[in-house]
Amino acid sequence: MTRRDSTIFALLGLTLVWILLWGTFSWANLLGGLGVAAVVLIAFPLPPVVFGGRLRPVALARFVGWFAYDLVVASVQVAALACRPGPQPHSAIIGVRLRVNTDLNLTLTAEALSLVPGSLILEVDRSLGVLYVHVLDVSDRAQADRFRRDVLALERRIVSAVGSPSEFQLVNRSES
Amino acid sequence: MSALDVVASVCLIAGAAFSLAAGIALTRFPDILSRMHAATKPQVLGLLLVLLGCALRFRNTVDITTLVLIGVFALATAPVAAHMIGRVAYRSGEHRADLLVIDELADHQPR
């Protein structure tokens, strides 16, 4: 995706938000939205997002399904931990090096991670592609290692959904 | 009361329960890093369930599109806010180091 493509993509996205805000589709809303989007993009230029991949609908659906499941599990976990009497939960900070070191992959993985079981991003090392994650309710090293594998599995689902063919091969090969 | 209304009520009550749990977690968890977990997961799910419940009750596009936007922005911004607060808390030493089993970030020099 070139710089021009990502600008067009942002323009259409912002226009869609504008139409959703009004709640009804009309040509006036469409034109008004395009105008507002253009002003926003000129006033606040964004760095281009390098998107070298392609969308794989089945993998994307699988990612969304897992994400919803993980979100529910995570919420129940935290809620149960909050209401459980007893000692305060221990936690751990672990560094996980992602296999695909791109802006898009780091961002998506970090966002998804913060919402799924027991994890919170603390620090990102951009040059090495390492995410430092705070994990709630960890009591030993074995649990931390299990969590590390969960992070890499999440990355695999994301890259499978939107990654380029070479990235797709990278994550799916190192898995086995 | 139709079946949709029943589903909507279940969503609203479950959403409220998750939000309550998030509130309890905020007061009970030992340090700011643990509290940020409560501010992201149960809180976002609680909000999404309440929005879903509202959408099932309203059933008109003008309201539903607004609810969809609220959900999307909550999903996009909650992790970022939690990340920024967690990052600052760690760097300024506002976390409980004695509760950490492993700290791999300690060996890493922040730049």
Interface residues (C-beta under 8 A of the other chain):
Chain A: V17 I19 L20 L21 W22 G23 T24 L71 V72 A74 S75 Q77 V78 A79 L81 A82 C83 Q88 P89 H90 S91 A92 I93 I94 G95 A110 E111 L113 S114 L115 V116 G118 L120 I121 L122 E123 D125 V130 Y132 H134 L136 V138 S139 D140 R141 A144
Chain B: A17 F18 A21 A22 I24 A25 R28 F29 P30 L33 S34 M36 H37 A38 T40 K41 P42 V44 L45 G46 T61 V62 D63 I64 T65 T66 V68 L69 L75 A76 A78 P79 V80 A82 H83 G86 R87 Y90 L99 L100 V101 I102 D103 E104 L105 A106 H108 P110
